[in-house]
């Protein structure tokens, strides 16, 4: 592949709608937009054509559940409504024949449901999907994204034509992605991802998870159709009743776990399980042992040694369950070429540092693995519990309900005059409450202000809006909503989707199954979270199937040492980016402050490593998207 071409898109959708005219060039334009996609031996490519609407979908055959190949369908129509839906569904379409009519049958069922029930019809869909419905008579286009946010859907308008796609690179081909959104770039450096509804391009919007973006003569707006996946149960407040309830509900929970797992089993080949030895991925290993014992191979990333390396814990789980297990440790000389490949497989920059080793590990799966499982998804409905620092944010939120905004600074100054604990809390509370949901490793507001040499404001972000609208909402419910509907789809899920699709693999997240979420929502509170621990019933499920020492081990996290990449002995990435002039992404950036930040990084790489990693990724991503000609030099120091 040429150095100046982005990594080809493997799976997704691209299409367009002409609101008022029957434009003969519509279908030709769709073929042009789809030229950024590449078909693999497992690809189901489908041309959809209708009145004033056309699309092409690219799916893994395991997602489409029909043989690979090229298909052509008229877009299902019910009255004045036309539409398509794409994705992997966990339930609701079992009665449809597993043949060439399956894709059209699912789309027809969804359009019919929308005609009858409006946006509520989307709330009944269970899986990873996106949908487009067009009402020709009312010139109303609706673009919907699943409630978990597994799939992405972007929309842009060009006169009477609306272009939609699951990948931003299609908009560059259409000439609709010509200007970067500097606010989105700031948010990336701050959060280490670009939260919806923004995209990295100024004129392209992202549909929010669980929302439908509606465009009609009245304007453009996003409407929510999916309720929050976390619903607090009624507390039992009696330890004896809690233990009895766990035993009562555990068989029902296990039954739903197995149903969710069975919905994600491929028709052929083995299942690749990304096993971290955490509660989530381990629960999938247990379920796989039940539903497909001879069709699973687990893979664990290892990097840095204890306590960062969980491969020994994962090996113990696999040994006990009798599951084949592989450990992948990225080689030092693979990091820089891998980083270049990572940048080229992202349609917008995403700064999760685990992405690089995960991408490299994807090549370690055996050839008979076409579907990979990931344990993301159930924190949202079990609830994100708070620890001590978040408890302080919860208390601050309670105080702010009684202290007017104008008096808040004075209130903090009075607190600082009190005991040391009060003074420390007051200093923490000087940071806006909304920043409690921001990664600790991103660029701070003050750092970005000095870099951009102008004020930086987060008050118009979706996250801040959500906090303002939910002043009376319970803290755990609010935290679960923000983490689950903003961070998880934009960072955690997106990381896995990028990597799987770059490797041509179909991705499954069984724990996002709505049937699991609805069951957990009806549980007593302590079966969701109890004290400072969540996933109470999931822990009981693991305790039933695994030895105590494997279940109750301390929680650890996978960390990738960004310095191994940034200042790699096989090629100095940071030095190359500096010498090429790529680090100063915008001319308006302060050259002096950028040099100061690089100096601080070299003094304290443990503090500034993730910031410089994000900056390096952004620099290389933008250079790649602009067709920079010297990227081949990156791998030949």
GIPE-V934422 format. One record per residue. RES is the residue in one letter. SS is DSSP state (a for helix, b for strand, c for the rest). OMEGA is omega in whole degrees, -180 to 180 (none if undefined). NEAR is the number of other ideal C-beta (glycine too) atoms within 10 Angstrom. Layout:
res = {RES	RES}
ss = {SS	SS}
omega = {OMEGA	OMEGA}
near = {NEAR	NEAR}
This chain:
res = {X	X	X	X	X	X	X	X	X	X	X	X	X	X	X	X	X	X	X	X	X	X	X	X	X	X	X	X	X	X	X	X	X	X	X	X	X	X	X	X	X	X	X	X	X	X	X	X	X	X	X	X	X	X	X	X	X	X	X	X	X	X	X	X	X	X	X	X	X	X	X	X	X	X	X	X	X	X	X	X	X	X	X	X	X	X	X	X	X	X	X	X	X	X	X	X	X	X	X	X	X	X	X	X	X	X	X	X	X	X	X	X	X	X	X	X	X	X	X	X	X	X	X	X	X	X	X	X	X	X	X	X	X	X	X	X	X	X	X	X	X	X	X	X	X	X	X	X	X	X	X	X	X	X	X	X	X	X	X	X	X	X	X	X	X	X	X	X	X	X	X	X	X	X	X	X	X	X	X	X	X	X	X	X	X	X	X	X	X	X	X	X	X	X	X	X	X	X	X	X	X	X	X	X	X	X	X	X	X	X	X	X	X	X	X	X	X	X	X	X	X	X	X	X	X	X	X	X	X	X	X	X	X	X	X	X	X	X	X	X	X	X	X	X	X	X	X	X	X	X	X	X	X	X	X	X	X	X	X	X	X	X	X	X	X	X	X	X	X	X	X	X	X	X	X	X	X	X	X	X	X	X	X	X	X	X	X	X	X	X	X	X	X	X	X	X	X	X	X	X	X	X	X	X	X	X	X	X	X	X	X	X	X	X	X	X	X	X	X	X	X	X	X	X	X	X	X	X	X	X	X	X	X	X	X	X	X	X	X	X	X	X	X	X	X	X	X	X	X	X	X	X	X	X	X	X	X	X	X	X	X	X	X	X	X	X	X	X	X	X	X	X	X	X	X	X	X	X	X	X	X	X	X	X	X	X	X	X	X	X	X	X	X	X	X	X	X	X	X	X	X	X	X	X	X	X	X	X	X	X	X	X	X	X	X	X	X	X	X	X	X	X	X	X	X	X	X	X	X	X	X	X	X	X	X	X	X	X	X	X	X	X	X	X	X	X	X	X	X	X	X	X	X	X	X	X	X	X	X	X	X	X	X	X	X	X	X	X	X	X	X	X	X	X	X	X	X	X	X	X	X	X	X	X	X	X	X	X	X	X	X	X	X	X	X	X	X	X	X	X	X	X	X	X	X	X	X	X	X	X	X	X	X	X	X	X	X	X	X	X	X	X	X	X	X	X	X	X	X	X	X	X	X	X	X	X	X	X	X	X	X	X	X	X	X	X	X	X	X	X	X	X	X	X	X	X	X	X	X	X	X	X	X	X	X	X	X	X	X	X	X	X	X	X	X	X	X	X	X	X	X	X	X	X	X	X	X	X	X	X	X	X	X	X	X	X	X	X	X	X	X	X	X	X	X	X	X	X	X	X	X	X	X	X	X	X	X	X	X	X	X	X	X	X	X	X	X	X	X	X	X	X	X	X	X	X	X}
ss = {c	c	c	c	c	c	c	c	b	c	c	b	b	b	b	b	b	b	c	c	c	c	c	c	c	a	a	a	a	a	a	a	a	a	a	a	b	c	c	c	c	c	b	b	b	b	b	b	b	c	c	c	b	b	b	b	b	b	b	b	a	a	a	a	c	c	c	c	b	b	b	b	b	b	c	c	b	b	c	c	b	b	b	b	b	b	b	b	b	b	b	c	c	c	c	c	c	c	c	c	c	a	a	a	a	a	a	a	a	a	a	a	a	a	a	a	a	c	c	a	a	a	a	c	c	b	b	b	b	b	b	b	b	b	b	c	c	c	c	b	b	b	b	b	b	c	c	c	c	c	c	c	c	b	b	b	b	b	c	c	b	b	b	b	b	c	c	c	a	a	a	a	a	c	c	c	c	c	c	b	c	a	a	a	a	a	a	a	a	a	a	c	c	c	c	c	c	c	c	c	b	c	c	c	b	b	c	c	c	c	b	b	b	b	b	b	c	c	b	b	b	b	b	b	c	c	c	c	c	c	c	c	c	c	c	c	c	c	a	a	a	a	a	a	a	a	a	a	a	a	a	a	a	a	a	a	a	a	a	a	a	a	c	c	c	c	c	c	c	b	b	b	b	b	c	c	c	c	a	a	a	a	a	a	a	a	a	a	a	a	a	c	c	c	c	b	b	b	b	b	b	b	c	c	c	c	c	c	c	c	a	a	a	a	a	a	a	a	a	a	a	c	c	b	b	b	b	b	b	c	c	a	a	a	a	a	a	a	a	a	a	a	a	a	c	c	c	c	c	c	c	c	c	a	a	a	a	a	a	a	a	a	c	c	c	c	c	c	b	b	b	b	b	c	c	c	c	c	a	a	a	a	c	c	c	c	c	a	a	a	a	a	a	a	a	a	a	a	a	a	c	c	c	c	a	a	a	a	a	a	a	a	a	a	a	a	c	c	c	a	a	a	a	a	a	a	a	a	a	c	c	c	a	a	a	a	a	c	c	c	c	c	c	c	a	a	a	a	a	a	a	a	c	c	c	c	c	c	c	c	c	a	a	a	a	a	a	a	a	c	c	c	c	c	a	a	a	a	a	a	a	a	a	a	a	a	a	a	a	a	a	a	a	a	a	a	a	a	a	a	a	a	c	c	c	b	b	b	c	a	a	a	c	a	a	a	a	a	a	a	a	c	c	c	a	a	a	c	b	b	c	c	b	b	c	a	a	a	a	a	a	a	a	a	a	c	c	a	a	a	a	c	c	c	c	c	c	c	c	c	c	c	a	a	a	a	c	b	c	c	b	c	a	a	a	a	a	a	a	c	c	c	c	c	c	c	c	c	c	c	a	a	a	a	a	a	a	a	a	a	a	a	a	c	a	a	a	a	a	a	a	a	a	a	a	a	a	a	a	a	a	a	a	a	a	c	c	c	c	c	a	a	a	a	a	c	c}
omega = {179	-176	-175	178	177	177	-177	179	-178	-175	179	-177	173	-179	-179	178	170	-172	-169	-171	170	-174	-178	-178	-174	-176	176	179	179	178	179	180	-177	-177	177	177	176	178	178	179	-178	-171	167	-179	-174	172	178	180	180	178	-180	178	177	-179	170	177	177	-177	168	-177	178	176	-179	-178	170	-177	176	178	180	-178	179	-179	164	-178	180	-176	175	-174	179	-174	173	178	176	174	-180	174	174	-173	-179	-177	173	-178	-176	-176	179	-179	178	-179	-174	180	-175	-177	-180	-180	178	-180	179	179	-179	179	178	178	179	178	-178	-169	-179	-176	179	180	-179	-178	-179	-179	-176	179	-179	-169	168	-175	176	178	-177	175	-174	-176	-177	-175	-178	178	-178	-180	-172	-178	-176	-174	179	-178	179	179	173	178	-179	-176	175	179	177	-174	179	-178	175	178	177	-180	177	-177	-175	-177	177	-179	176	178	-179	-178	-178	179	-173	-176	179	177	-176	176	178	177	176	-179	177	-179	-179	-177	-173	170	178	-178	170	12	176	165	-178	178	-171	-172	180	-179	176	176	179	175	179	-179	170	174	-175	176	179	-179	179	179	-179	178	177	-180	-180	175	-177	176	176	-178	177	176	-177	176	177	-178	177	176	178	-172	178	179	-180	-180	178	180	178	-179	180	-174	-175	179	180	177	180	178	-180	175	-178	177	178	180	-179	180	-175	180	179	179	-176	176	178	180	175	-179	174	-171	179	-175	171	-176	-173	-178	177	177	177	177	178	-180	179	177	-180	-169	-178	-171	-176	-173	-175	170	-177	180	179	176	177	-180	170	180	-180	2	-177	-172	180	-174	179	176	179	179	179	177	-178	178	-180	-178	-178	-179	175	-174	176	176	179	175	-178	176	-177	-177	177	-171	-176	174	178	179	177	179	179	-179	-176	178	180	179	167	-172	179	-165	175	-173	177	-176	-175	178	178	178	179	-179	-177	179	-177	177	176	-175	-179	175	177	179	179	180	179	-175	-180	166	-171	175	-176	-176	172	179	176	-178	-178	173	-169	-178	178	174	177	177	177	179	178	180	178	179	-175	178	-177	-180	179	-178	-177	-178	-176	178	178	178	180	178	177	178	-178	178	-177	180	-176	-179	178	-179	179	179	180	178	178	-176	175	175	-179	-178	-177	-179	174	-177	-176	177	-179	-170	-180	178	179	179	180	179	179	178	179	179	-177	-179	175	-178	177	-174	179	-169	179	178	-179	-179	-179	178	-179	179	-179	-177	-173	-178	-178	-176	177	-174	-179	178	179	179	-180	179	-177	179	-174	-175	180	-176	-174	-179	-176	-175	-173	-180	-177	178	-177	180	179	-174	-178	-177	175	179	-180	-178	170	-176	177	173	-175	-175	175	-177	-180	-179	174	-178	-179	179	-179	179	-179	-177	169	-173	-175	176	172	177	-175	-176	-179	180	174	178	-177	-176	176	177	178	178	178	-179	179	-171	-175	175	-175	-176	178	-178	-172	177	180	178	175	-177	176	177	173	180	-176	180	177	177	-171	180	-174	-178	178	179	-176	-178	-176	179	179	180	177	-177	180	-180	-175	-177	179	-172	-180	179	-178	180	178	179	-179	-178	177	177	178	179	178	177	178	179	-177	175	-176	-177	179	-180	-171	-176	-178	177	-178	174	180	179	179	180	179	-178	-178	179	-179	177	180	-178	179	178	-179	-169	-173	-176	177	180	-174	-173	-176	176	none}
near = {9	8	17	16	13	20	21	17	22	23	28	25	27	30	27	24	25	21	20	11	11	8	15	7	11	19	14	10	19	21	12	14	24	23	11	22	23	13	16	16	8	21	20	22	18	24	17	26	15	20	14	20	26	24	24	23	28	25	24	24	20	23	24	26	20	19	13	16	13	11	16	10	18	12	23	23	17	16	11	13	20	23	27	28	27	26	21	23	19	23	15	16	17	8	7	17	9	11	11	14	13	15	24	18	16	24	25	20	18	26	25	16	20	23	16	10	13	14	17	12	20	25	16	13	26	23	24	23	24	22	27	28	30	28	17	20	8	13	16	17	25	23	24	30	31	26	27	28	28	26	25	24	29	28	23	22	17	13	9	13	20	22	24	26	30	24	24	25	22	31	26	18	17	19	9	22	25	11	10	17	19	15	16	20	21	21	25	27	22	22	23	25	24	25	23	23	15	21	24	24	24	16	14	26	21	28	24	22	25	23	25	25	23	18	21	14	8	9	7	13	11	18	13	15	20	23	12	19	28	26	17	16	17	10	12	17	10	11	10	8	12	17	13	12	19	21	9	10	19	16	10	13	19	18	12	16	26	15	17	26	24	14	19	26	17	19	11	10	15	19	23	28	29	24	31	21	23	17	20	20	22	28	23	26	25	21	25	23	17	14	19	16	11	8	16	26	19	27	23	26	23	18	20	13	9	9	10	14	19	24	23	12	20	29	17	17	25	23	11	15	20	10	20	13	20	18	18	19	17	21	10	13	13	15	23	22	14	21	25	18	16	25	26	20	20	25	28	28	23	22	26	22	21	19	24	27	26	25	21	23	25	22	11	16	22	12	7	11	21	23	26	21	26	26	21	23	24	26	22	26	26	30	27	23	18	17	8	7	11	16	12	16	20	17	13	19	18	10	13	15	8	8	13	9	7	7	11	15	10	11	16	20	10	12	18	16	9	11	9	8	9	14	13	13	17	18	12	13	20	10	14	13	15	18	14	21	20	19	15	7	16	20	24	16	18	9	19	20	17	19	23	18	11	11	8	19	12	18	9	9	21	18	19	17	12	17	20	11	10	15	10	8	16	13	18	20	16	23	21	27	19	21	18	27	28	22	22	23	28	25	20	21	24	22	24	24	23	21	26	25	23	20	20	16	22	21	27	30	26	28	28	28	25	23	16	24	24	14	18	26	18	12	22	20	17	22	24	25	21	19	8	10	12	21	23	24	24	22	18	18	23	20	15	12	18	19	11	9	9	19	17	11	15	6	9	15	10	20	14	23	15	26	15	17	24	23	17	17	9	14	20	15	24	21	12	20	20	17	11	16	9	19	22	17	19	11	6	11	15	15	10	9	16	17	13	14	19	15	10	15	22	13	8	9	16	10	11	21	21	21	21	24	25	26	27	23	25	21	23	25	22	18	22	19	23	10	12	16	11	12	21	11	13	21	16	7	13}
